[in-house]
Amino acid sequence: AGDDARTDTRRAAVATLAEPQAREAVLNTGGMARAVWVNGERVFARSGTWRGYYPGVERVPASLRRGENVIVVEAGHSFFLSVTDAVDWPLP
């Protein structure tokens, strides 16, 4: 999308995640997620072509601190984000 606010479909979503202790985690993105910040540090920026809508298309390591963590997602009209302990999660 360009600089024209009439045609730019970027949006930002903000969430907080409370952690009882610091830990390493994996952020699984999908959809139109363009960038992700954790506690003010950009941990993901999509580059190249869009790879699909499915959950977990990108799996990004992130450090979460004890207490409140602020996660900001810049995305298009919709996106997916989950936080897991490992790169792979079991299928149902």
C-alpha positions in Angstrom: 0.0 0.0 0.0 1.1 3.5 -0.6 1.2 6.7 1.3 -2.3 7.8 0.4 -4.5 7.3 3.4 -7.6 6.7 1.2 -6.0 3.5 -0.3 -3.8 2.3 2.5 -5.4 -0.7 4.3 -2.8 -1.0 7.0 -4.1 -1.3 10.6 -2.5 -1.8 14.0 -3.7 -4.2 16.7 -2.3 -4.0 20.2 -2.5 -6.7 22.9 -0.9 -7.3 26.2 0.3 -10.7 27.4 1.1 -11.3 31.1 3.8 -13.8 31.9 4.6 -15.1 35.3 8.3 -15.4 34.3 10.6 -14.5 31.4 10.6 -17.0 28.6 11.4 -17.6 25.0 8.3 -18.1 22.8 7.3 -18.4 19.1 4.9 -16.0 17.4 3.0 -17.7 14.7 1.6 -15.2 12.1 -0.6 -15.5 9.1 -3.0 -13.6 6.9 -2.0 -10.0 6.2 0.4 -9.5 9.1 3.1 -7.1 7.9 5.1 -6.5 11.0 5.1 -7.4 14.7 6.7 -5.7 17.7 7.2 -7.1 21.2 7.8 -4.5 23.9 8.9 -2.0 21.3 11.3 -4.2 19.4 10.4 -5.2 15.9 10.7 -9.0 15.7 9.1 -9.6 12.3 8.7 -7.7 9.0 7.2 -9.5 6.0 9.5 -9.3 3.0 8.8 -10.4 -0.5 5.5 -11.8 -1.7 2.6 -12.7 0.4 2.8 -16.5 1.2 -0.8 -17.2 2.1 -3.4 -16.8 4.8 -2.9 -19.9 6.8 -2.0 -19.7 10.5 1.7 -20.1 11.2 3.0 -19.3 7.8 5.7 -17.3 9.6 7.1 -18.5 12.9 9.1 -15.9 14.7 11.2 -16.4 17.9 10.5 -13.8 20.6 11.7 -13.1 24.1 8.9 -12.4 26.6 9.7 -10.7 29.9 8.2 -11.3 33.3 5.0 -9.2 33.7 3.2 -7.4 31.0 4.4 -7.7 27.4 3.0 -5.4 24.7 2.5 -6.9 21.3 1.7 -4.7 18.3 0.8 -6.1 14.9 0.7 -4.0 11.7 -1.6 -5.8 9.2 -4.0 -5.4 6.4 -7.7 -6.2 6.8 -7.1 -9.4 8.8 -4.4 -11.4 10.4 -3.6 -14.4 12.6 -1.2 -14.4 15.6 -0.7 -17.0 18.2 2.0 -17.5 20.9 3.4 -21.0 21.5 6.4 -22.5 23.3 7.8 -24.3 20.3 8.2 -23.8 16.6 5.8 -26.7 15.9 2.6 -27.4 17.6 0.7 -30.8 17.6 -2.1 -31.2 15.1 -5.6 -32.1 16.5 
